[in-house]
Amino acid sequence: MIFWQQVINGLTLGSIYALVALGYTMVYGIMELINFAHGDVVMVGALIALTLTQWFMQQGLGFPLSLLLASGLSICVCMLLGWVIERVAYRPLRTAPKLAPLITAIGLSLLLQQLAALIWGKSYLPFPGNLEGSSYAWHGIVISSLQLSIFILSLLLMFLLWQLVHHTKLGRAMRSTAQSVPFAQLMGVNTNQVISQTFIIGSALAAVAGVMDVMYYSVGNYTMGFLLGLKAFTAAVLGGIGNLKGAMLGGLLLGVLEALGAGYIGDITHGIMGSNYKDVFAFFVLILVLIFRPNGLLGSNNQEKV
């Protein structure tokens, strides 16, 4: 029963990782760029939702309505932030050597962290409202309503993104841009607009993941996006960077591996290791994948990007 309980916990974490990993893999699929500022967009979305939820509740609104309004505004702000990041920081460097946008991404990450520290401070901020809710028990396995909501909403968003990419005009434009920007332009595709919309969609998913993360852990901090972003990047590499199904699979699998590793190693070492070392498992998995399968579980040398 302990095994399956850890799997449930891991799927919850993995759902958050998968949403963030989708943003990484979409941008990489189109531009072959690792947007290391993406994790900090998650942080901005989380802290905005936390702050606005608290403010709306102080105005007399109930917790569910406050959370809904705050989440919607957080998504809008992050979508705007994603557009600004692409337009100001990455578009001018599109023809520059690959190292230039990579350094810019790291600089953007540090900039967003420091701006968040100035706005929200460096202390951990508690998430307002009662998040315990109900729970469901089945053969000794306990699933909270929050865990169930996170998992179902994540699957729904993944499904909608898949439909968008493979069954809409925008999705066809994204896939053609991913194959070749010059050829897509010759076919009449506005590649600048497509790339901007890719950043916007990825940032919207990042905002949702940020809200989920701050609700699940009940606290937020200006550095929370750094480690989460690295884990999501690991998930994207694990599944096959540039592959949507790979990002989904990689996120869920990484969450389960992390939860199982933390739980069982904690038992073996009598608590000396485990939850305090669970962050190590993500990077241990990354090293193994890069050594034995550099293209990821679902990746190939000629994979279809985006």
Residue pairs with C-beta under 8 A, 6 or more apart in sequence:
1 139
1 140
1 141
2 263
3 260
4 141
5 140
5 141
5 142
6 256
6 259
6 260
6 263
6 264
7 256
7 259
7 260
8 141
8 143
8 147
9 147
9 259
10 252
10 255
10 256
10 257
10 258
10 259
10 260
11 151
11 252
11 255
11 256
12 147
12 150
12 151
12 216
12 255
13 216
13 255
13 258
13 259
14 235
14 251
14 252
14 253
14 254
14 255
14 256
15 150
15 151
15 153
15 154
15 155
15 212
15 251
15 252
15 255
16 150
16 154
16 209
16 212
16 213
16 216
16 228
16 251
16 255
17 228
17 231
17 232
17 235
17 250
17 251
17 252
17 254
17 255
18 154
18 158
18 232
18 235
18 247
18 248
18 250
18 251
18 252
18 255
19 154
19 157
19 158
19 205
19 206
19 208
19 209
19 212
19 251
20 38
20 39
20 42
20 205
20 206
20 209
20 228
20 229
20 231
20 232
20 235
20 251
21 232
21 233
21 235
21 236
21 239
21 247
21 248
21 250
21 251
22 158
22 161
22 202
22 205
22 244
22 247
22 248
22 251
23 35
23 38
23 41
23 201
23 202
23 203
23 205
23 206
23 232
24 34
24 35
24 38
24 202
24 232
24 233
24 236
24 241
24 247
25 236
25 239
25 241
25 242
25 243
25 244
25 246
25 247
25 306
26 174
26 198
26 201
26 202
26 244
26 306
27 33
27 34
27 35
27 38
27 198
27 199
27 202
28 34
28 35
28 236
28 241
28 242
28 305
29 178
29 241
29 242
29 243
29 244
29 305
29 306
30 174
30 177
30 178
30 194
30 195
30 198
30 305
30 306
31 90
31 94
31 195
32 98
33 90
33 101
33 102
33 105
34 102
34 105
34 233
35 85
35 90
35 105
35 199
35 202
36 102
36 105
36 106
36 108
36 109
36 229
36 233
37 85
37 89
37 105
37 108
37 109
37 112
38 202
38 203
38 206
38 229
38 232
39 109
39 225
39 226
39 227
39 228
39 229
39 230
39 232
39 233
40 108
40 109
40 112
40 113
40 116
40 225
40 226
40 229
41 78
41 81
41 82
41 85
41 112
41 203
41 206
41 207
41 210
41 225
42 206
42 207
42 209
42 210
42 213
42 224
42 225
42 228
42 229
43 112
43 113
43 116
43 210
43 220
43 221
43 222
43 223
43 224
43 225
43 226
43 228
44 77
44 78
44 81
44 112
44 116
44 207
44 210
44 225
45 74
45 75
45 77
45 78
45 203
45 206
45 207
45 208
45 209
45 210
45 211
46 74
46 210
46 211
46 213
46 214
46 220
46 224
46 225
47 116
47 119
47 120
47 125
47 210
47 214
47 220
47 222
48 70
48 73
48 74
48 77
48 78
48 207
49 67
49 70
49 71
49 73
49 74
49 207
49 210
49 211
49 214
50 70
50 125
50 127
50 128
50 214
50 220
51 70
51 120
51 125
52 66
52 69
52 70
52 73
52 74
53 63
53 66
53 67
53 70
53 127
53 128
53 129
54 66
54 128
55 70
56 65
56 66
56 69
56 70
57 63
57 66
57 128
57 129
61 69
63 128
63 129
63 130
66 129
67 129
71 207
71 208
71 211
74 207
74 210
74 211
75 204
75 207
75 208
77 207
78 203
78 204
78 206
78 207
78 210
79 200
79 203
79 204
79 207
81 203
82 199
82 200
82 202
82 203
82 204
82 206
83 196
83 199
83 200
83 203
85 108
85 199
85 203
86 195
86 196
86 199
87 196
89 101
89 104
89 105
89 108
90 101
90 104
91 192
91 195
93 100
93 101
93 104
94 101
109 226
109 229
112 225
113 222
113 223
113 225
113 226
116 222
117 222
120 220
120 222
121 222
122 221
122 222
123 221
124 219
124 220
124 221
125 219
125 220
125 221
126 218
126 219
127 214
127 215
127 218
127 219
127 220
131 146
131 215
131 218
132 144
132 146
133 144
133 145
133 146
134 144
134 145
135 142
135 143
135 144
135 145
136 142
136 143
136 144
136 145
136 148
137 143
146 215
146 216
147 216
150 212
150 215
150 216
153 208
153 212
154 212
157 205
157 208
158 248
161 201
161 205
161 244
162 244
162 245
164 170
164 171
164 201
165 171
165 174
165 175
165 244
165 306
166 175
170 194
170 197
173 184
173 189
173 190
173 194
174 194
174 197
174 198
174 306
175 304
175 305
175 306
176 183
176 184
176 187
176 189
177 184
177 189
177 191
177 194
177 195
177 306
178 242
178 305
178 306
179 305
181 191
184 191
184 194
185 191
198 306
209 228
210 225
213 224
213 228
214 220
214 224
227 279
230 282
230 283
231 254
231 258
231 279
231 282
232 251
234 250
234 254
234 282
234 283
234 285
234 286
235 247
235 250
235 251
235 253
235 254
236 246
236 247
236 250
236 251
236 296
237 250
237 286
237 289
237 290
237 296
238 246
238 249
238 250
238 253
238 254
238 285
238 286
238 289
238 296
238 297
239 245
239 246
239 247
239 248
239 249
239 250
239 251
239 253
239 296
239 297
239 298
239 299
240 246
240 247
240 250
240 295
240 296
240 297
240 298
240 299
240 300
240 303
241 247
241 296
241 299
242 299
242 303
242 305
242 306
243 296
243 298
243 299
243 303
243 304
243 305
244 306
245 298
246 296
246 297
246 298
246 299
249 297
249 298
250 296
250 297
253 297
254 282
254 285
257 281
257 285
258 278
258 281
258 282
259 278
261 278
261 281
262 274
262 275
262 277
262 278
262 281
263 274
265 273
265 274
265 277
266 273
266 274
266 275
267 274
289 296
289 297
293 299
295 301
295 303
